[in-house]
Amino acid sequence: MHFDELLRNLGEFGRYQKRVYFLICFLSVSAGFHMVLSVFLLATPDHRCRIPGYPGDSYSIQNDHHRQLVNASIPLKDDTDGEKEYEKCEYFVINVSDVTAGRGEKRKCDEWVYDTSLFLSTFTAEVNLVCDLQLWTSNASMIFFAGFLIGAFALGALSDAFGRKKTLMLSILLLLCSSMGVAWSPDYATFCVLRFFVGVSCSGLMMTGYVLGVELVGPSKRVWIGIVIEYFFAITLVILSGLGYFIRHWKYIQIACAAPTVFFLLYWWFLPESPRWLLRKGKPDDVKEIILKIAKGNNKEITTKELDNLEADPTAVAGKVWHMFTSRVLLTRTLIIFFNWAVVSMVYYGLSLNSGNLAGDFYLNFFLSGVVEFPAYTLCLVLLDRIGRKKLHASCMILGGLACVSTIFPVQYLDKDYQWVTVMLAMIGKLGAAAAFAIIYVWSVELFPTVVRNAGMGASSSCARVGGMVSPYIADLSKVIDGGMGQATPLIIFGGFSVLAGLLSIYLPETLGHNLPDTIEDGIKFGE
């Protein structure tokens, strides 16, 4: 008897599996915190040059004399909306004891003062990642996603070699140490190194935890649990918006997100090893122990004969992902899948990171970017098995992309009283990206033939991480481009790529109601 057959008798998603799955979902919340935490850690508050020779300088105007000093020493410039604002990177040399003495030469800043009305402190402000160094904030975000990519390869290999549970606990321990260390980073290099390891460990938490959860349930429930876990990631954004609002200091919000990880060390005593992995490794006694726990937790009976006859599920001979490039049909299909993974990841994380750059309240926008994910995943649960993968995915990508592109109109033709329209369109784009992210995972699993499914999904995940690495640079264009166009430019880019990916996905075959391809030959004929 194969393990899937046994689960049909014991319960494909019984009470025991639900308890384990619930614990795994909390791992997604913890990892989710760190995946978007750069919105708060690396935010760039409004700033200007510190007035040399005036130690009591602050961004807010203190009195009339201070206003005179600021106006005399800081150049004014027009933003793209035609309004005056202080230059952020240059100042005039003045005599602070005699403002009327006139201005001297213009110089570049070497110190800055920051607006503390929105954030008490950010890492960006603490180490002055502004002006000539503003690209370094994007680099720091990219390094996190690079860690996520490396973690997918390294911890994925460890998971296959040493087990899901041990790899998961290693990821938890690494996350606890590295995320706590971030709060005490003395400089940019240390911050980036620690954030890299946070990315590595988050990859282990999300991917290894998800694999462990999937391997404990029956085949008919895997799509459902794959989408439901996304709700917990949305909860992360909602919680984080509240933490950011009430804490407002990058070190303390980092500690608040890192500290709960210590409780996950207790998972060693609550999570089982994957019985499928144990079967493949030839450890029948350990498998029987876990199966008896599942039976007891689900109030089911299991006979000694069923336990003794248990064997690993049959697996096809593994192929390599390059086998998908051996025909024009599969080559085209594979490239479209890879492109969709890269774009949907870029757009999803990019819109999350960009929420703080939109007009209106920073914290409200971030909160809304999490709230819109709930209807997105509900849409998937309700419609995925009704209208199919292709129609739903293409619709979400195209409509969400068009909403993002449309932000150019309120920016160009409406005054600031109507900038809420830009926020609304951005949230529609986020809804589409969130839904598409959930759909593309389910759809890709069904599109890749069995012999290359694992390799194909691994390569697809790598494409997604590359998309995530690109997203901070696009989101941070709003720091380079002033005014309303600065808000719209990242959204237009995200929207354009989303529409293109959605249109290309129309060329992929529908998988709903079809037998899935097993061999490369099946894959070529699939959808004809």
Summary of the structure (lengths in Angstrom):
residues: 528
radius of gyration: 26.0
end to end distance: 34.9
largest distance: 97.8
contacts: 1877
relative contact order: 0.12
helix: 71%
strand: 4%
